[in-house]
Amino acid sequence: MGLLDGRVAIVTGAGHGIGRGHALELAKEGALVVVNDLGASLKGEGAGRDADLTVKLIEERGGKAVANYEDVADFDGAGRMIQQAVEVFGRLDILVNNAGIARDATIWSMTEEDWDKVIRVHLKGTFAPTHHAVNHWRRLSKAGEDVSTGRIINTTSGAGLVGNFGQANYTAAKAGIAAFTQTVSLEVFKMGITVNAIGPAGATRMAASIPGAGIEAREPDEFDEWDPMDPSLSSPLVAWLASDQAAHVTGQVIRAVKDEIVLMKGWSNGNSIRKPGKRWDPAELTALMNADVFGCRAPGLRY
Ligand SMILES: NC(=O)c1ccc[n+]([C@@H]2O[C@H](COP(=O)([O-])OP(=O)(O)OC[C@H]3O[C@@H](n4cnc5c(N)ncnc54)[C@H](O)[C@@H]3O)[C@@H](O)[C@H]2O)c1
């Protein structure tokens, strides 16, 4: 008995790295998996049949999977991917939006193409499959069916939550995915569908591309024993979030890095000042902002 027996899952960008780890884990827990991958390079160029190897690995281990080669940020292609899950396996329960690319550069060197491509794959590539999956569930729900097994698990990143030098495009997209997760979780709440985001890590080709990181890219199936760089260390969390056991968890951002799972806390109100019913004068703000908002009382600075 697995946590996900009979459930049908799509994992995007599952030909390699973290997505491959998720696909293997979900299949191990009994899910039937659509393994999506465009087969693009790290920079988002080209296309290939990279999904096939993950499908083969799942089948060798006794699971069931089918490949999908769509570009997740192609709106109609994302729709076809959702359709494929329903046509091949008869239903859809789990959507893991994981596909991603990186085109790192400082803001002064970043090209328009670097910006557009990264925003497109991460943000639109999360929006498009989510839109089609939710519409699929909504149609069923309106016809009286229970769709409360519906799960969406998005992929943000620690860098996106706190910022990272040289990654304005990537961090903007990843922070956007965290906000998207919270909004969509509210919109589908009534149908019992959950939407969460994870922040994974691992020695994938993406991590290996960070200058000076000294990381060698390895696939999750190349690790025989626990290793802090194994890209599949967040996959048990994904399987849990996808299961009935996590039906009460939604709108959350959770990092799973090495041996730790951390609930992330987002923006929240900090110190504030008020001038009841009156407009601020900019000149009066210096002292008030420094003392009461930032809490840095410079010598002699009083109000
Ligand atoms: N590796 C890390 O340490 C780390 C940390 C935080 C977040 N992440 C995120 O995890 C996810 C997976 O990254 P990874 O490190 O495994 O990278 P990876 O490059 O090994 O895998 C990404 C996969 O996505 C596929 N892909 C790219 N564009 C696609 C598209 N348009 N449509 C479908 N598939 C596409 C690629 O072909 C590739 O197989 C990404 O969203 C990444 O931002 C990774």
The ligand as a Tripos MOL2 file, in Angstrom:
@<TRIPOS>MOLECULE
LIG
   44    48     1     0     0
SMALL
NO_CHARGES

@<TRIPOS>ATOM
      1 N1         18.6950   22.6320   -7.8870 N.am      1 LIG1
      2 C1         18.4470   23.4130   -6.8660 C.2       1 LIG1
      3 O1         19.2530   23.5230   -5.9220 O.2       1 LIG1
      4 C2         17.1460   24.1780   -6.8100 C.ar      1 LIG1
      5 C3         16.9230   25.0140   -5.7220 C.ar      1 LIG1
      6 C4         15.7120   25.6980   -5.6270 C.ar      1 LIG1
      7 C5         14.7420   25.5190   -6.6250 C.ar      1 LIG1
      8 N2         14.9950   24.7130   -7.6860 N.ar      1 LIG1
      9 C6         13.9290   24.5470   -8.6920 C.3       1 LIG1
     10 O2         13.6690   23.1790   -8.8780 O.3       1 LIG1
     11 C7         13.1500   22.9700  -10.1990 C.3       1 LIG1
     12 C8         13.9250   21.8750  -10.8890 C.3       1 LIG1
     13 O3         15.2480   22.3310  -11.1230 O.3       1 LIG1
     14 P1         16.5050   21.3580  -11.2510 P.3       1 LIG1
     15 O4         17.5400   21.8950  -10.3510 O.co2     1 LIG1
     16 O5         16.0670   19.9460  -11.1280 O.co2     1 LIG1
     17 O6         16.9620   21.6920  -12.7520 O.3       1 LIG1
     18 P2         17.2110   20.7520  -14.0210 P.3       1 LIG1
     19 O7         17.7450   21.6470  -15.0530 O.co2     1 LIG1
     20 O8         17.9840   19.5410  -13.6440 O.co2     1 LIG1
     21 O9         15.7500   20.2680  -14.4160 O.3       1 LIG1
     22 C9         14.7830   21.1250  -14.9690 C.3       1 LIG1
     23 C10        14.0120   20.3530  -16.0110 C.3       1 LIG1
     24 O10        12.9910   21.2130  -16.5440 O.3       1 LIG1
     25 C11        12.9050   20.9690  -17.9350 C.3       1 LIG1
     26 N3         12.3270   22.1240  -18.6120 N.ar      1 LIG1
     27 C12        12.9110   23.3390  -18.8260 C.ar      1 LIG1
     28 N4         12.0630   24.1440  -19.4870 N.ar      1 LIG1
     29 C13        10.9210   23.4330  -19.6940 C.ar      1 LIG1
     30 C14         9.6810   23.7390  -20.3100 C.ar      1 LIG1
     31 N5          9.4480   24.9430  -20.8580 N.pl3     1 LIG1
     32 N6          8.7200   22.7740  -20.3470 N.ar      1 LIG1
     33 C15         8.9430   21.5570  -19.7960 C.ar      1 LIG1
     34 N7         10.1170   21.2100  -19.2040 N.ar      1 LIG1
     35 C16        11.0880   22.1450  -19.1490 C.ar      1 LIG1
     36 C17        14.3290   20.7140  -18.3730 C.3       1 LIG1
     37 O11        14.3990   20.0260  -19.6120 O.3       1 LIG1
     38 C18        14.8770   19.9240  -17.1970 C.3       1 LIG1
     39 O12        14.7490   18.5250  -17.3900 O.3       1 LIG1
     40 C19        13.2330   24.3380  -10.8970 C.3       1 LIG1
     41 O13        11.9790   24.9810  -10.8280 O.3       1 LIG1
     42 C20        14.2570   25.0870  -10.0710 C.3       1 LIG1
     43 O14        14.1150   26.4640  -10.1860 O.3       1 LIG1
     44 C21        16.1810   24.0350   -7.8090 C.ar      1 LIG1
@<TRIPOS>BOND
     1     1     2 1
     2     2     3 2
     3     2     4 1
     4     4     5 ar
     5     4    44 ar
     6     5     6 ar
     7     6     7 ar
     8     7     8 ar
     9     8     9 1
    10     8    44 ar
    11     9    10 1
    12     9    42 1
    13    10    11 1
    14    11    12 1
    15    11    40 1
    16    12    13 1
    17    13    14 1
    18    14    15 2
    19    14    16 1
    20    14    17 1
    21    17    18 1
    22    18    19 2
    23    18    20 1
    24    18    21 1
    25    21    22 1
    26    22    23 1
    27    23    24 1
    28    23    38 1
    29    24    25 1
    30    25    26 1
    31    25    36 1
    32    26    27 ar
    33    26    35 ar
    34    27    28 ar
    35    28    29 ar
    36    29    30 ar
    37    29    35 ar
    38    30    31 1
    39    30    32 ar
    40    32    33 ar
    41    33    34 ar
    42    34    35 ar
    43    36    37 1
    44    36    38 1
    45    38    39 1
    46    40    41 1
    47    40    42 1
    48    42    43 1
@<TRIPOS>SUBSTRUCTURE
     1 LIG1         1 GROUP 0 **** ****
